[in-house]
Each structure stands twice: as structure tokens, then as C-alpha cells.
Amino acid sequence: MVNFSLDGELARIGATLWAELGRAAHLRDHDWRQAVMATVDADAGPCARTVVLREVDPATRTLLIYTDTRSPKVQQLGRDPRAELVCWSPRLGWQLRLRCHVEVSGDGLDVTSRWALLRHTRAAHDYLSPLAPGTALDDVPPAPAAGEARTSFGVMHARVLALDWLSLDPAGHRRALFDYRDGPGAARWLAP
């Protein structure tokens, strides 16, 4: 592994990746705003679903994602907090895989403050349903609960342990790994 400061190009790529992730959290049409998150279920094996990046903090290498605390992924992360997110940008020709350690909060200031902003939007209905995500419906879906109670809204804090970047360029593919597990970060080039 090479320290970021020893390879200027790797340092620039790493900074660009975090800048793109930050833009993805704020721009609805950014390719990386909706990422695929994979977790592991002891019985079913790998489980993947699309999540929405809500906030990115490059200083702490943390991504924030909203969730229904009754969803299977929350139970899976409670048993095994390892997850991987995959982002693809056709515009950039980049794939980004993020290895993460995920903790879920269902209460506390970080959750209530975000719910205060979200509760007046259409997205709030996702967290007001009396049924957990994936519940079988016998007939017509029930209407969302009345009021502004925050019954199942939660925040996932995904601490990024490593970024695996792949550039699919007609002039030649390139790949690099940015590893944050042992401090401020180290990087190395990989075969694409």
C-alpha cells in the first residue's frame, strides 16, 4: 500500500471520489445517489437492495442512509454490521464499491432532527405504514398512519472502511483501492 501523499494521482482520485459522493447526497439526479447495498442474511445468504445516500461526511468517512427500522436489512446489520455499497456512473464510466461497517439508530438527536425535516414530505409516508417492509398484503395496502409520529424511521451510519474504484475508459481501464482501516488511508493500484 502507498500512503496517499506519496502518489499524487491516487490522492487526487481519492479526493474526487469523496467529492462525487458528497454531490450524490445532494443532487437527486446524480448517478451515485441511489446505491445498491448488500448485507448477509444467515439463512438467505447475500441480500441486495437499493438505498438512497442522504449525507456524506468525508472527514469521518461516513455515509448516512435513512431506513425503516423494521426492515430485514436492519435485522441483518444487527447480526453482522458488514455491508457493501455499489455505485455505478455511466456518465463517469466509474464503478465504486464501498466496504462499510454499519450502525443503525432508531432514536436520539441525529434521528429526531432528521425526522423533523422529513416528516412534512411525501417520503415520510414510507416510515408511517403500520406494516413492516416486505409484509405480505392480503388485499389493498393500508393507508399511512395519521399524525406525525416517528414510529419506524431510522438512520444508518455507514463508516467506509475501503473504496474500490474502477474506471471503465475506452483508452484503458484503471482500478485503485483506498483502504481506511489502519488510519488516515493508504492506496494502491490494482489490476482492473
Residue, then its C-alpha position, 0 to 999 in steps of 0.5 A: m500500500v502507498n500512503f496517499s501523499l506519496d502518489g499524487e494521482l491516487a490522492r487526487i482520485g481519492a479526493t474526487l471520489w469523496a467529492e462525487l459522493g458528497r454531490a450524490a447526497h445532494l443532487r437527486d439526479h446524480d448517478w451515485r445517489q441511489a446505491v445498491m447495498a448488500t448485507v448477509d442474511a444467515d439463512a438467505g445468504p447475500c441480500a441486495r437492495t437499493v438505498v438512497l445516500r442522504e449525507v456524506d461526511p468525508a472527514t469521518r468517512t461516513l455515509l448516512i442512509y435513512t431506513d425503516t427500522r423494521s426492515p430485514k436489512v436492519q435485522q441483518l446489520g444487527r447480526d453482522p454490521r458488514a455491508e457493501l455499497v455499489c455505485w455505478s456512473p455511466r456518465l463517469g464510466w466509474q464503478l465504486r464499491l464501498r466496504c462499510h461497517v454499519e450502525v443503525s439508530g432508531d432514536g436520539l438527536d441525529v434521528t429526531s432532527r432528521w425526522a423533523l425535516l422529513r416528516h412534512t414530505r411525501a417520503a415520510h409516508d414510507y416510515l408511517s405504514p403500520l406494516a413492516p417492509g416486505t409484509a405480505l398484503d392480503d388485499v389493498p395496502p393500508a393507508p399511512a398512519a395519521g399524525e406525525a409520529r416517528t414510529s419506524f424511521g431510522v438512520m444508518h451510519a455507514r463508516v467506509l472502511a475501503l473504496d474500490w474504484l474502477s474506471l471503465d475508459p475506452a483508452g484503458h481501464r484503471r482500478a485503485l483501492f483506498d483502504y481506511r482501516d489502519g488510519p488516515g488511508a493508504a492506496r494502491w493500484l490494482a489490476p482492473 
